[in-house]
Amino acid sequence: MTPYKGTNYYRLKQVDYDGTMTSFGIKSAYVTVDQIEVYPTMMQDLIRIEMPKTDRPMQWSISNSLGQRSLKGILAPGEVKDAVSVQQLTPGTYFLSLKTQYGQEVFKLIKL
């Protein structure tokens, strides 16, 4: 079972070989984003970008299949989630490029 991002709650119970049961009550664990996530890839009005917390700004741009830049922006340091409006884009295939401190990541998007 994969945990969700954010706070997850677990009820822990231990059963020994002799059948003795020990309950540890409810415990919580906070799960963070460990990689960049972009969704939905079949976009209509907006896309969401989630990433690990960083201390540097991250540049992003959306280009069409001909390489023409349609949108661009900067995510501020410390931001871990952003929503980008794509209403003005015409239907077709686009590429979201994110420039991070480690290099560049590209995600394919389709505007419906």
C-alpha positions as CSV (number, residue, x, y, z in Angstrom):
1,M,0.0,0.0,0.0
2,T,1.4,3.4,-1.0
3,P,1.0,6.3,1.4
4,Y,-0.6,9.5,0.4
5,K,1.3,12.8,0.4
6,G,0.7,14.7,3.7
7,T,-0.2,13.2,7.0
8,N,-1.0,9.4,7.1
9,Y,-2.4,7.6,10.1
10,Y,-1.6,4.0,11.1
11,R,-3.0,1.7,13.8
12,L,-0.1,-0.5,14.8
13,K,-0.6,-3.9,16.4
14,Q,1.9,-6.7,17.1
15,V,0.9,-10.4,17.3
16,D,3.5,-12.7,18.8
17,Y,3.9,-16.4,18.0
18,D,2.1,-17.4,21.2
19,G,-0.9,-15.2,20.2
20,T,-0.2,-12.4,22.6
21,M,-1.3,-9.1,21.1
22,T,0.1,-5.7,21.8
23,S,-1.6,-2.5,20.5
24,F,0.5,0.6,20.0
25,G,-2.4,2.9,19.2
26,I,-2.7,5.3,16.3
27,K,0.6,6.8,14.9
28,S,1.0,9.5,12.3
29,A,3.6,9.9,9.6
30,Y,4.1,12.9,7.3
31,V,5.0,12.0,3.7
32,T,6.6,14.7,1.5
33,V,7.0,14.9,-2.2
34,D,10.4,13.5,-3.3
35,Q,10.2,14.2,-7.0
36,I,8.6,16.7,-9.3
37,E,5.0,15.8,-10.2
38,V,2.9,17.5,-12.9
39,Y,-0.9,16.7,-13.3
40,P,-3.2,16.3,-15.1
41,T,-1.3,15.6,-18.3
42,M,-4.5,15.7,-20.2
43,M,-5.2,19.4,-19.4
44,Q,-8.2,21.7,-19.8
45,D,-8.0,24.8,-17.6
46,L,-5.0,24.4,-15.4
47,I,-2.1,22.1,-14.4
48,R,-0.6,21.6,-11.0
49,I,3.1,21.3,-10.3
50,E,4.3,19.7,-7.0
51,M,8.0,19.4,-6.1
52,P,10.3,18.9,-3.1
53,K,11.0,22.1,-1.1
54,T,13.9,24.0,-2.5
55,D,15.8,27.1,-1.6
56,R,16.2,28.3,-5.2
57,P,13.7,29.6,-7.7
58,M,12.7,27.2,-10.4
59,Q,12.0,28.5,-14.0
60,W,9.3,26.8,-16.0
61,S,8.0,27.2,-19.6
62,I,5.4,25.6,-21.8
63,S,6.2,25.2,-25.5
64,N,4.2,23.7,-28.3
65,S,5.4,20.8,-30.5
66,L,7.2,23.3,-32.8
67,G,9.3,24.6,-29.8
68,Q,7.5,27.9,-29.7
69,R,7.2,29.1,-26.1
70,S,3.6,29.8,-25.1
71,L,3.9,30.4,-21.3
72,K,6.6,30.9,-18.8
73,G,7.1,31.6,-15.1
74,I,9.1,31.2,-12.0
75,L,8.3,29.2,-8.9
76,A,9.5,31.0,-5.8
77,P,12.0,29.4,-3.3
78,G,10.1,27.4,-0.7
79,E,7.0,26.8,-2.8
80,V,6.1,23.2,-3.2
81,K,2.9,23.5,-5.1
82,D,1.6,25.8,-7.9
83,A,-1.3,25.9,-10.2
84,V,-0.8,27.2,-13.8
85,S,-3.7,28.4,-15.9
86,V,-3.6,26.9,-19.5
87,Q,-7.0,28.2,-20.6
88,Q,-5.4,30.4,-23.3
89,L,-3.7,27.5,-25.0
90,T,-5.3,26.0,-28.1
91,P,-5.8,22.2,-28.2
92,G,-2.7,20.2,-29.0
93,T,0.5,18.8,-27.6
94,Y,2.8,20.8,-25.3
95,F,5.9,20.3,-23.3
96,L,6.4,21.7,-19.8
97,S,10.1,22.4,-19.1
98,L,11.3,22.8,-15.5
99,K,14.8,24.1,-14.9
100,T,16.0,22.9,-11.5
101,Q,19.3,23.2,-9.6
102,Y,20.0,19.6,-10.9
103,G,19.2,20.2,-14.6
104,Q,16.1,20.2,-16.7
105,E,13.0,18.0,-16.6
106,V,10.4,17.9,-19.4
107,F,6.8,16.7,-19.2
108,K,4.5,16.0,-22.1
109,L,1.1,17.6,-21.8
110,I,-2.0,17.4,-24.1
111,K,-4.5,20.3,-24.1
112,L,-8.1,19.0,-24.8
